Amino acid sequence: MRKIVTRSLRQAGLDFDQILEAGDGVEALKTLETEKVDVILCDINMPNMDGLEFLRQKSANDAIKGIPIGMITTEAGAEIIGEAKALGAAGNIKKPFTPDQISDSIGPLL
């Protein structure tokens, strides 16, 4: 999925200098301790720490809580999307997605 997202970002014309990847929320938080990022794309369904718990921990950390975040999900339920937005997600992208959908969702966060 991470490779698909990376390819979609490039196809959408959102060519970042660097795209960092994390396998789960735990790894993402560790990466954010040392790396400065402009935007985060986070899947809701991940091992070890899911996207909602990642959002909870991110919002509690003053150093990273202001980084805009878009959630990627197969979950279409309004309850899960509402919870993600309440925890600070700026938007969501439903799988499967197109490069245009990525651009429309992520572009405004940059």
C-alpha positions as protocol buffer text, in pm:
chain_id: "A"
residue {
  index: 1
  type: MET
  ca { x: 0 y: 0 z: 0 }
}
residue {
  index: 2
  type: ARG
  ca { x: 286 y: 241 z: 78 }
}
residue {
  index: 3
  type: LYS
  ca { x: 429 y: 195 z: -272 }
}
residue {
  index: 4
  type: ILE
  ca { x: 85 y: 263 z: -424 }
}
residue {
  index: 5
  type: VAL
  ca { x: 52 y: 583 z: -222 }
}
residue {
  index: 6
  type: THR
  ca { x: 402 y: 697 z: -324 }
}
residue {
  index: 7
  type: ARG
  ca { x: 329 y: 630 z: -691 }
}
residue {
  index: 8
  type: SER
  ca { x: -7 y: 808 z: -665 }
}
residue {
  index: 9
  type: LEU
  ca { x: 157 y: 1114 z: -508 }
}
residue {
  index: 10
  type: ARG
  ca { x: 400 y: 1135 z: -797 }
}
residue {
  index: 11
  type: GLN
  ca { x: 128 y: 1072 z: -1059 }
}
residue {
  index: 12
  type: ALA
  ca { x: -79 y: 1347 z: -898 }
}
residue {
  index: 13
  type: GLY
  ca { x: 209 y: 1591 z: -949 }
}
residue {
  index: 14
  type: LEU
  ca { x: 279 y: 1613 z: -575 }
}
residue {
  index: 15
  type: ASP
  ca { x: 649 y: 1540 z: -605 }
}
residue {
  index: 16
  type: PHE
  ca { x: 803 y: 1575 z: -262 }
}
residue {
  index: 17
  type: ASP
  ca { x: 1179 y: 1598 z: -205 }
}
residue {
  index: 18
  type: GLN
  ca { x: 1152 y: 1298 z: 22 }
}
residue {
  index: 19
  type: ILE
  ca { x: 875 y: 1054 z: 111 }
}
residue {
  index: 20
  type: LEU
  ca { x: 923 y: 877 z: 442 }
}
residue {
  index: 21
  type: GLU
  ca { x: 746 y: 551 z: 518 }
}
residue {
  index: 22
  type: ALA
  ca { x: 644 y: 381 z: 840 }
}
residue {
  index: 23
  type: GLY
  ca { x: 491 y: 37 z: 877 }
}
residue {
  index: 24
  type: ASP
  ca { x: 266 y: 133 z: 1166 }
}
residue {
  index: 25
  type: GLY
  ca { x: 188 y: 411 z: 1412 }
}
residue {
  index: 26
  type: VAL
  ca { x: 470 y: 316 z: 1648 }
}
residue {
  index: 27
  type: GLU
  ca { x: 727 y: 346 z: 1370 }
}
residue {
  index: 28
  type: ALA
  ca { x: 569 y: 671 z: 1249 }
}
residue {
  index: 29
  type: LEU
  ca { x: 593 y: 834 z: 1591 }
}
residue {
  index: 30
  type: LYS
  ca { x: 956 y: 727 z: 1617 }
}
residue {
  index: 31
  type: THR
  ca { x: 1030 y: 873 z: 1273 }
}
residue {
  index: 32
  type: LEU
  ca { x: 860 y: 1200 z: 1367 }
}
residue {
  index: 33
  type: GLU
  ca { x: 1099 y: 1236 z: 1662 }
}
residue {
  index: 34
  type: THR
  ca { x: 1387 y: 1302 z: 1421 }
}
residue {
  index: 35
  type: GLU
  ca { x: 1234 y: 1401 z: 1086 }
}
residue {
  index: 36
  type: LYS
  ca { x: 1047 y: 1717 z: 987 }
}
residue {
  index: 37
  type: VAL
  ca { x: 750 y: 1647 z: 762 }
}
residue {
  index: 38
  type: ASP
  ca { x: 500 y: 1869 z: 582 }
}
residue {
  index: 39
  type: VAL
  ca { x: 205 y: 1632 z: 574 }
}
residue {
  index: 40
  type: ILE
  ca { x: 119 y: 1283 z: 696 }
}
residue {
  index: 41
  type: LEU
  ca { x: -86 y: 1019 z: 516 }
}
residue {
  index: 42
  type: CYS
  ca { x: -195 y: 750 z: 757 }
}
residue {
  index: 43
  type: ASP
  ca { x: -394 y: 432 z: 709 }
}
residue {
  index: 44
  type: ILE
  ca { x: -656 y: 364 z: 973 }
}
residue {
  index: 45
  type: ASN
  ca { x: -586 y: -11 z: 964 }
}
residue {
  index: 46
  type: MET
  ca { x: -226 y: -82 z: 1069 }
}
residue {
  index: 47
  type: PRO
  ca { x: -61 y: -340 z: 1294 }
}
residue {
  index: 48
  type: ASN
  ca { x: 76 y: -257 z: 1641 }
}
residue {
  index: 49
  type: MET
  ca { x: -82 y: 90 z: 1655 }
}
residue {
  index: 50
  type: ASP
  ca { x: -375 y: 172 z: 1431 }
}
residue {
  index: 51
  type: GLY
  ca { x: -438 y: 510 z: 1273 }
}
residue {
  index: 52
  type: LEU
  ca { x: -683 y: 628 z: 1538 }
}
residue {
  index: 53
  type: GLU
  ca { x: -439 y: 559 z: 1821 }
}
residue {
  index: 54
  type: PHE
  ca { x: -165 y: 726 z: 1615 }
}
residue {
  index: 55
  type: LEU
  ca { x: -390 y: 1035 z: 1590 }
}
residue {
  index: 56
  type: ARG
  ca { x: -447 y: 1031 z: 1967 }
}
residue {
  index: 57
  type: GLN
  ca { x: -75 y: 1016 z: 2041 }
}
residue {
  index: 58
  type: LYS
  ca { x: 14 y: 1270 z: 1771 }
}
residue {
  index: 59
  type: SER
  ca { x: -238 y: 1521 z: 1905 }
}
residue {
  index: 60
  type: ALA
  ca { x: -91 y: 1486 z: 2255 }
}
residue {
  index: 61
  type: ASN
  ca { x: 259 y: 1575 z: 2132 }
}
residue {
  index: 62
  type: ASP
  ca { x: 311 y: 1952 z: 2096 }
}
residue {
  index: 63
  type: ALA
  ca { x: 607 y: 1904 z: 1860 }
}
residue {
  index: 64
  type: ILE
  ca { x: 401 y: 1723 z: 1594 }
}
residue {
  index: 65
  type: LYS
  ca { x: 35 y: 1793 z: 1665 }
}
residue {
  index: 66
  type: GLY
  ca { x: 18 y: 2071 z: 1404 }
}
residue {
  index: 67
  type: ILE
  ca { x: 127 y: 1855 z: 1110 }
}
residue {
  index: 68
  type: PRO
  ca { x: -172 y: 1812 z: 877 }
}
residue {
  index: 69
  type: ILE
  ca { x: -284 y: 1454 z: 832 }
}
residue {
  index: 70
  type: GLY
  ca { x: -498 y: 1276 z: 578 }
}
residue {
  index: 71
  type: MET
  ca { x: -636 y: 934 z: 658 }
}
residue {
  index: 72
  type: ILE
  ca { x: -644 y: 650 z: 407 }
}
residue {
  index: 73
  type: THR
  ca { x: -911 y: 392 z: 471 }
}
residue {
  index: 74
  type: THR
  ca { x: -1137 y: 123 z: 340 }
}
residue {
  index: 75
  type: GLU
  ca { x: -1366 y: 215 z: 628 }
}
residue {
  index: 76
  type: ALA
  ca { x: -1652 y: 413 z: 480 }
}
residue {
  index: 77
  type: GLY
  ca { x: -1839 y: 438 z: 810 }
}
residue {
  index: 78
  type: ALA
  ca { x: -1920 y: 789 z: 918 }
}
residue {
  index: 79
  type: GLU
  ca { x: -1843 y: 695 z: 1279 }
}
residue {
  index: 80
  type: ILE
  ca { x: -1479 y: 604 z: 1209 }
}
residue {
  index: 81
  type: ILE
  ca { x: -1424 y: 901 z: 976 }
}
residue {
  index: 82
  type: GLY
  ca { x: -1589 y: 1129 z: 1233 }
}
residue {
  index: 83
  type: GLU
  ca { x: -1364 y: 997 z: 1508 }
}
residue {
  index: 84
  type: ALA
  ca { x: -1055 y: 1050 z: 1291 }
}
residue {
  index: 85
  type: LYS
  ca { x: -1160 y: 1408 z: 1217 }
}
residue {
  index: 86
  type: ALA
  ca { x: -1234 y: 1471 z: 1586 }
}
residue {
  index: 87
  type: LEU
  ca { x: -879 y: 1354 z: 1660 }
}
residue {
  index: 88
  type: GLY
  ca { x: -731 y: 1599 z: 1411 }
}
residue {
  index: 89
  type: ALA
  ca { x: -744 y: 1439 z: 1067 }
}
residue {
  index: 90
  type: ALA
  ca { x: -791 y: 1704 z: 801 }
}
residue {
  index: 91
  type: GLY
  ca { x: -952 y: 1465 z: 556 }
}
residue {
  index: 92
  type: ASN
  ca { x: -977 y: 1114 z: 429 }
}
residue {
  index: 93
  type: ILE
  ca { x: -911 y: 917 z: 114 }
}
residue {
  index: 94
  type: LYS
  ca { x: -1110 y: 601 z: 55 }
}
residue {
  index: 95
  type: LYS
  ca { x: -942 y: 297 z: -102 }
}
residue {
  index: 96
  type: PRO
  ca { x: -923 y: 234 z: -388 }
}
residue {
  index: 97
  type: PHE
  ca { x: -820 y: 586 z: -490 }
}
residue {
  index: 98
  type: THR
  ca { x: -690 y: 763 z: -797 }
}
residue {
  index: 99
  type: PRO
  ca { x: -404 y: 1012 z: -826 }
}
residue {
  index: 100
  type: ASP
  ca { x: -665 y: 1286 z: -878 }
}
residue {
  index: 101
  type: GLN
  ca { x: -833 y: 1196 z: -549 }
}
residue {
  index: 102
  type: ILE
  ca { x: -494 y: 1209 z: -376 }
}
residue {
  index: 103
  type: SER
  ca { x: -428 y: 1552 z: -528 }
}
residue {
  index: 104
  type: ASP
  ca { x: -771 y: 1682 z: -429 }
}
residue {
  index: 105
  type: SER
  ca { x: -732 y: 1560 z: -70 }
}
residue {
  index: 106
  type: ILE
  ca { x: -364 y: 1629 z: -5 }
}
residue {
  index: 107
  type: GLY
  ca { x: -302 y: 1937 z: -218 }
}
residue {
  index: 108
  type: PRO
  ca { x: -491 y: 2172 z: 17 }
}
residue {
  index: 109
  type: LEU
  ca { x: -291 y: 2042 z: 316 }
}
residue {
  index: 110
  type: LEU
  ca { x: 40 y: 2156 z: 169 }
}
